[in-house]
Amino acid sequence: DQRIELQVVGAPVKGTDGSSRTIPAGASAVALNITAVTPSQPGFITVWPCDVGRPDSSNLNYVSGGAVANSVIAPVGASGKVCFYSNQETDFLVDITGWFSGSTAGAATFVGATPRRVVDTRNAIGGPKVKIPAGGTISIPLAGAAMQKSDGNPATIPTDATAVAMNVTAVLPSQAGFFTVWPCGAPMPVASNVNFTRGSVVANGVVTSLGADGAVCLYSDQESDVLVDVLGWFGGGATPPFTGAVPSRLVDTRNAIGGPTGVLTPAAPKSVPVRGVTVSVDGVPQQVPSDASAVALNVTMVEAQEAGFATVWPCGTPMPDASNVNFGRGGTAANGVIAPVGGDGTVCIYTSANAHLIVDISGWFTGGATPAFTGTIPRRLGDTRTNSGPTPL
């Protein structure tokens, strides 16, 4: 098992207010963005808590050359370490944007799990051995699903869980297209979670609320195999740590949503208001509150004029040396982002090359004295190109 270990508990970070912090021992998981850079061959990376064996799942899929990124909610074991495995040689970047508390006032906030594959249409896991047809939808029941916590103990996703963290992968689609993930029982939103090209393998991190029946729905506009790995879940109660919403489009520079029509340029980063935005929660309009500490976004770059990257960070703080989406010229690339919110209620997005921008929101994390998620200014924990952090995979 050729793995590398990254110590995350105790790692120094900066809060969104600029204060110096460290990842505490009580963190149940960390929000990471991982990037494979110039891999030698097509392959994948798996992320898991070091205290248990490597699971049969993947978090990032890549082709030879280039750079591809994905967001990961990485459960942390008792050792305070997160492990990474790649089945091909590649350079590797790790950026952190915050951590999840294991409990708040005695109630579980985020329960990190050893990643478990709940759907694989190639191998009849979670359903028949058949691709999703073009325009098809599958329902994925998750409440009550058997899991293994990050300490190796068995558990089930409880019926009062409000949301789950997943990794969703499109495998060999018949044509270019997208997946949309949302809580079953609600109308399918105008939003996307995974964007793919014909014959590709593309993964993306997704945080989604559960429907009233404890299931999430997945739609594909093209025929494709699909993999779904569950990374953990959020507790419920009177004040849930994460409020999931039906995904809603905040920005689309192609269609003048959230601003004028026109590409985003390096000279003018985009400020996106999130606090106060109205979304649908359990069929009821609700505003993202003023104490939201972070939001779950899907950020998509479209029709880029050159290869480049996008960075998301809380407005009002310096732009960090980190990236969230890596894209090629002319293509479409998306990534899930857990974005800490700036003091003015906005998040900022920078692109290194002219490109159209799409931003979808799927929920928020509650702040306060004991927040479920503590957002940080994104910080690079490891870069194998500069001998910072882990050695090359």
C-alpha positions as CSV (number, residue, x, y, z in Angstrom):
1,D,0.0,0.0,0.0
2,Q,2.0,2.9,-1.3
3,R,0.3,5.7,0.6
4,I,1.4,9.0,2.0
5,E,0.3,10.5,5.4
6,L,-0.5,14.1,6.0
7,Q,-0.7,15.4,9.6
8,V,-3.7,17.8,9.7
9,V,-4.4,18.1,13.4
10,G,-2.1,20.8,14.7
11,A,-1.6,22.3,11.3
12,P,-1.4,26.2,11.5
13,V,-4.0,28.1,9.5
14,K,-5.5,31.6,9.5
15,G,-9.1,32.3,10.4
16,T,-11.3,34.4,8.1
17,D,-10.6,37.3,10.5
18,G,-6.9,36.9,10.0
19,S,-6.3,35.3,13.4
20,S,-3.7,32.5,13.8
21,R,-5.4,29.1,14.5
22,T,-4.5,25.4,14.5
23,I,-6.6,22.5,13.4
24,P,-7.9,21.1,16.8
25,A,-7.7,17.5,18.0
26,G,-11.5,17.4,18.1
27,A,-11.9,18.0,14.4
28,S,-13.9,15.2,12.8
29,A,-13.0,16.1,9.3
30,V,-11.2,18.7,7.2
31,A,-12.3,20.4,4.0
32,L,-9.6,19.9,1.4
33,N,-9.0,20.6,-2.3
34,I,-6.6,18.1,-3.9
35,T,-5.0,18.6,-7.3
36,A,-3.1,16.1,-9.4
37,V,-0.4,17.7,-11.6
38,T,1.1,16.1,-14.7
39,P,0.3,12.5,-13.9
40,S,2.3,9.9,-15.7
41,Q,-0.7,7.8,-16.7
42,P,-4.5,7.9,-16.3
43,G,-5.5,6.9,-12.8
44,F,-7.1,8.0,-9.5
45,I,-6.4,9.2,-5.9
46,T,-8.1,7.9,-2.8
47,V,-8.3,9.9,0.4
48,W,-9.2,8.3,3.8
49,P,-8.5,8.5,7.6
50,C,-5.2,6.8,8.2
51,D,-6.4,4.8,11.2
52,V,-8.3,2.3,8.9
53,G,-7.5,0.3,5.8
54,R,-7.6,1.9,2.4
55,P,-11.2,1.8,1.0
56,D,-12.4,0.7,-2.4
57,S,-13.3,4.2,-3.5
58,S,-11.8,7.2,-5.3
59,N,-11.9,11.0,-4.8
60,L,-10.0,12.3,-7.9
61,N,-9.7,10.8,-11.4
62,Y,-7.1,12.1,-13.8
63,V,-5.6,11.6,-17.3
64,S,-1.9,11.8,-18.2
65,G,-0.5,15.3,-18.2
66,G,-2.4,18.5,-17.2
67,A,-3.9,19.3,-13.9
68,V,-7.2,18.3,-12.3
69,A,-8.7,19.2,-8.9
70,N,-11.5,17.9,-6.6
71,S,-12.9,18.9,-3.3
72,V,-12.8,16.4,-0.5
73,I,-14.4,16.3,3.0
74,A,-11.7,14.1,4.5
75,P,-12.5,12.4,7.8
76,V,-9.8,12.5,10.4
77,G,-8.9,9.5,12.6
78,A,-7.5,9.5,16.1
79,S,-4.0,9.9,14.8
80,G,-5.0,13.3,13.3
81,K,-3.7,12.2,9.9
82,V,-5.3,11.9,6.4
83,C,-3.9,9.4,4.0
84,F,-3.6,9.6,0.2
85,Y,-3.0,6.9,-2.4
86,S,-2.5,7.2,-6.1
87,N,-2.3,4.2,-8.5
88,Q,0.0,6.2,-10.9
89,E,2.9,8.6,-10.3
90,T,1.9,12.2,-10.0
91,D,2.7,15.5,-8.4
92,F,0.1,16.5,-5.8
93,L,-1.2,19.7,-4.2
94,V,-3.3,19.8,-1.0
95,D,-5.2,23.0,0.1
96,I,-7.3,23.3,3.2
97,T,-10.3,25.6,3.7
98,G,-11.4,24.6,7.2
99,W,-12.5,21.9,9.6
100,F,-15.6,20.3,11.0
101,S,-16.2,20.0,14.8
102,G,-17.0,16.5,16.0
103,S,-19.7,17.8,18.4
104,T,-21.4,21.0,19.4
105,A,-23.1,21.1,22.8
106,G,-22.9,17.3,22.9
107,A,-24.6,16.7,19.5
108,A,-22.8,15.3,16.6
109,T,-22.2,17.8,13.8
110,F,-20.3,16.0,11.1
111,V,-19.7,12.3,11.3
112,G,-16.8,11.3,9.1
113,A,-16.8,7.8,7.6
114,T,-14.4,5.5,5.9
115,P,-15.5,6.2,2.3
116,R,-18.0,3.6,1.1
117,R,-19.1,3.0,-2.5
118,V,-22.9,2.9,-2.5
119,V,-23.5,3.1,-6.3
120,D,-21.4,1.6,-9.1
121,T,-23.5,0.9,-12.2
122,R,-20.6,-1.0,-13.8
123,N,-20.8,-3.7,-11.1
124,A,-24.4,-3.7,-9.9
125,I,-23.6,-1.9,-6.6
126,G,-26.7,0.0,-5.4
127,G,-28.8,-1.1,-8.5
128,P,-28.6,-3.0,-11.7
129,K,-25.6,-3.3,-13.9
130,V,-26.7,-0.8,-16.4
131,K,-25.7,2.8,-17.4
132,I,-28.0,5.7,-16.6
133,P,-29.7,6.5,-19.9
134,A,-29.7,10.0,-21.4
135,G,-32.3,12.0,-19.5
136,G,-32.5,9.3,-16.8
137,T,-32.7,9.7,-13.0
138,I,-31.8,7.3,-10.2
139,S,-32.8,7.5,-6.5
140,I,-30.1,6.7,-4.0
141,P,-31.5,5.7,-0.5
142,L,-29.0,6.8,2.2
143,A,-30.8,7.1,5.5
144,G,-30.2,3.8,7.3
145,A,-27.2,2.9,5.1
146,A,-24.5,0.9,6.8
147,M,-21.2,2.7,7.2
148,Q,-17.9,2.5,9.0
149,K,-16.8,5.5,11.0
150,S,-13.3,6.9,10.8
151,D,-12.4,5.0,13.9
152,G,-13.3,1.7,12.3
153,N,-16.5,1.2,14.3
154,P,-19.8,0.3,12.4
155,A,-22.6,2.9,12.2
156,T,-25.6,3.7,10.1
157,I,-26.6,7.0,8.6
158,P,-29.5,8.1,11.0
159,T,-33.0,9.0,9.9
160,D,-32.5,12.5,11.2
161,A,-29.4,13.2,9.2
162,T,-29.8,16.4,7.2
163,A,-27.2,16.0,4.5
164,V,-24.4,13.8,3.3
165,A,-20.9,14.4,1.8
166,M,-20.3,12.4,-1.3
167,N,-17.9,12.0,-4.3
168,V,-19.8,11.5,-7.6
169,T,-17.9,10.2,-10.6
170,A,-19.1,10.0,-14.3
171,V,-17.4,7.1,-16.2
172,L,-17.2,6.9,-20.0
173,P,-20.3,9.0,-20.9
174,S,-21.6,8.6,-24.4
175,Q,-21.5,12.4,-25.0
176,A,-20.5,15.6,-23.3
177,G,-23.0,16.5,-20.5
178,F,-23.6,16.8,-16.8
179,F,-25.0,15.3,-13.6
180,T,-27.4,17.1,-11.2
181,V,-27.7,15.9,-7.6
182,W,-30.6,17.1,-5.3
183,P,-32.8,15.9,-2.5
184,C,-35.5,13.5,-3.8
185,G,-39.0,14.8,-3.5
186,A,-38.1,18.3,-4.7
187,P,-38.2,19.4,-8.4
188,M,-34.9,19.0,-10.2
189,P,-33.1,22.3,-10.1
190,V,-31.4,24.2,-12.8
191,A,-27.9,23.4,-11.5
192,S,-25.1,20.9,-12.2
193,N,-22.6,19.0,-10.0
194,V,-20.4,17.1,-12.4
195,N,-19.6,18.2,-16.0
196,F,-18.0,15.7,-18.3
197,T,-16.9,15.1,-21.9
198,R,-17.4,12.1,-24.1
199,G,-15.5,9.0,-22.9
200,S,-14.0,10.7,-19.8
201,V,-13.8,9.9,-16.1
202,V,-14.7,12.9,-14.0
203,A,-15.3,13.2,-10.3
204,N,-16.6,16.0,-8.1
205,G,-17.3,16.4,-4.4
206,V,-20.9,17.0,-3.5
207,V,-22.6,18.1,-0.3
208,T,-26.4,17.5,-0.6
209,S,-29.3,17.5,1.7
210,L,-31.4,14.4,2.0
211,G,-35.0,14.2,0.8
212,A,-37.9,13.5,3.2
213,D,-37.5,9.8,2.3
214,G,-33.8,9.8,3.2
215,A,-32.7,9.7,-0.5
216,V,-30.8,11.8,-3.0
217,C,-31.6,11.9,-6.7
218,L,-29.1,11.9,-9.6
219,Y,-29.9,13.0,-13.1
220,S,-27.7,12.5,-16.2
221,D,-28.5,14.3,-19.5
222,Q,-26.3,11.7,-21.3
223,E,-25.9,7.9,-21.0
224,S,-23.1,7.2,-18.5
225,D,-21.9,4.9,-15.8
226,V,-21.9,6.5,-12.3
227,L,-20.0,5.9,-9.1
228,V,-21.1,7.4,-5.7
229,D,-18.9,7.2,-2.6
230,V,-20.2,8.5,0.8
231,L,-17.7,10.3,3.0
232,G,-19.9,11.1,6.0
233,W,-23.1,12.8,7.1
234,F,-24.4,15.8,9.1
235,G,-26.5,15.5,12.2
236,G,-30.0,16.9,12.5
237,G,-31.8,18.3,15.5
238,A,-33.4,21.7,16.2
239,T,-30.4,23.6,15.0
240,P,-28.7,21.4,12.3
241,P,-25.0,22.2,11.6
242,F,-25.7,22.3,7.9
243,T,-28.8,23.5,6.2
244,G,-29.2,21.9,2.8
245,A,-31.1,23.6,0.0
246,V,-32.3,22.7,-3.4
247,P,-29.3,23.8,-5.5
248,S,-29.8,27.3,-6.9
249,R,-27.9,29.2,-9.5
250,L,-26.3,32.4,-8.2
251,V,-24.1,33.3,-11.1
252,D,-24.0,32.5,-14.8
253,T,-22.0,35.0,-16.8
254,R,-23.4,33.5,-20.1
255,N,-26.9,34.6,-19.2
256,A,-26.6,37.7,-17.0
257,I,-27.5,35.8,-13.8
258,G,-25.8,37.5,-10.8
259,G,-24.4,40.3,-13.0
260,P,-23.8,41.3,-16.6
261,T,-23.2,39.0,-19.5
262,G,-19.5,38.6,-20.3
263,V,-16.5,36.5,-19.3
264,L,-14.7,36.7,-16.0
265,T,-11.2,38.2,-16.4
266,P,-8.1,38.1,-14.3
267,A,-8.3,41.8,-13.9
268,A,-11.7,41.8,-12.2
269,P,-12.3,39.0,-9.6
270,K,-16.0,38.3,-9.0
271,S,-17.6,39.2,-5.6
272,V,-20.6,36.9,-5.0
273,P,-23.1,37.8,-2.3
274,V,-24.3,34.7,-0.4
275,R,-25.8,35.9,2.9
276,G,-29.3,37.0,2.4
277,V,-29.7,35.0,-0.8
278,T,-33.1,33.2,-1.0
279,V,-33.1,29.5,-1.6
280,S,-35.6,26.6,-1.2
281,V,-35.3,24.5,2.0
282,D,-37.8,21.7,2.2
283,G,-40.0,23.5,-0.3
284,V,-40.0,26.7,1.7
285,P,-38.2,29.9,0.6
286,Q,-35.5,30.8,3.1
287,Q,-32.6,33.3,3.2
288,V,-29.1,32.3,3.9
289,P,-28.7,33.9,7.4
290,S,-26.4,36.6,8.5
291,D,-24.4,34.1,10.8
292,A,-23.7,31.6,8.0
293,S,-20.0,30.9,8.4
294,A,-19.6,29.0,5.1
295,V,-21.5,27.9,2.0
296,A,-21.5,24.8,-0.1
297,L,-21.0,25.8,-3.8
298,N,-20.4,24.2,-7.1
299,V,-18.1,26.4,-9.2
300,T,-17.9,25.8,-13.0
301,M,-15.6,27.4,-15.5
302,V,-16.8,27.4,-19.1
303,E,-15.3,28.2,-22.5
304,A,-11.9,29.3,-21.1
305,Q,-9.8,31.2,-23.6
306,E,-6.6,29.6,-22.1
307,A,-5.8,26.8,-19.6
308,G,-5.8,28.1,-16.1
309,F,-7.3,27.9,-12.6
310,A,-9.9,29.6,-10.4
311,T,-9.5,30.4,-6.7
312,V,-12.4,30.9,-4.2
313,W,-11.9,32.7,-0.9
314,P,-13.7,34.9,1.7
315,C,-13.9,38.5,0.4
316,G,-12.1,41.0,2.6
317,T,-9.0,38.8,3.0
318,P,-5.9,38.6,0.7
319,M,-6.3,36.1,-2.2
320,P,-4.5,32.9,-1.1
321,D,-1.9,30.8,-2.9
322,A,-4.4,28.0,-3.6
323,S,-6.7,26.8,-6.3
324,N,-10.2,25.3,-6.5
325,V,-10.9,24.6,-10.2
326,N,-8.3,23.7,-12.9
327,F,-9.4,24.0,-16.5
328,G,-8.1,23.5,-20.0
329,R,-8.7,25.8,-23.0
330,G,-12.2,25.7,-24.4
331,G,-13.5,23.1,-22.0
332,T,-15.8,22.9,-19.0
333,A,-14.5,22.1,-15.5
334,A,-16.4,22.2,-12.2
335,N,-15.6,21.6,-8.5
336,G,-17.5,21.6,-5.3
337,V,-16.2,24.2,-2.9
338,I,-16.9,24.7,0.8
339,A,-16.4,28.4,0.8
340,P,-15.9,30.5,4.1
341,V,-17.9,33.7,3.9
342,G,-16.2,37.1,4.2
343,G,-17.3,39.7,6.8
344,D,-19.4,41.4,4.2
345,G,-21.4,38.2,3.4
346,T,-19.6,37.5,0.1
347,V,-17.2,35.1,-1.4
348,C,-14.6,36.1,-4.1
349,I,-13.7,34.2,-7.2
350,Y,-10.5,34.8,-9.3
351,T,-9.7,33.3,-12.7
352,S,-6.2,33.2,-14.2
353,A,-7.6,33.2,-17.7
354,N,-10.7,34.7,-19.4
355,A,-13.7,32.3,-18.9
356,H,-17.4,32.2,-18.2
357,L,-18.3,31.5,-14.6
358,I,-21.3,29.5,-13.1
359,V,-21.9,29.3,-9.4
360,D,-24.6,27.1,-7.7
361,I,-25.3,27.1,-4.0
362,S,-26.6,24.0,-2.2
363,G,-26.6,25.0,1.5
364,W,-24.8,26.7,4.4
365,F,-23.1,26.1,7.6
366,T,-24.2,27.8,10.8
367,G,-21.7,30.0,12.6
368,G,-21.9,31.3,16.2
369,A,-19.8,30.6,19.3
370,T,-19.5,26.9,18.5
371,P,-19.7,26.5,14.7
372,A,-20.1,23.1,13.1
373,F,-17.6,24.2,10.4
374,T,-14.8,26.7,11.0
375,G,-13.7,28.2,7.7
376,T,-10.1,29.4,7.2
377,I,-8.3,31.4,4.6
378,P,-7.4,28.7,2.1
379,R,-3.8,27.5,2.7
380,R,-1.6,25.1,0.8
381,L,-0.6,22.2,3.1
382,G,1.4,20.3,0.6
383,D,3.0,20.7,-2.8
384,T,5.2,17.9,-4.0
385,R,6.7,20.2,-6.7
386,T,8.4,22.3,-4.1
387,N,9.1,19.6,-1.5
388,S,6.4,21.1,0.8
389,G,4.4,18.5,2.6
390,P,4.1,15.0,1.3
391,T,6.4,13.3,-1.2
392,P,5.2,12.6,-4.8
393,L,2.6,9.9,-5.0
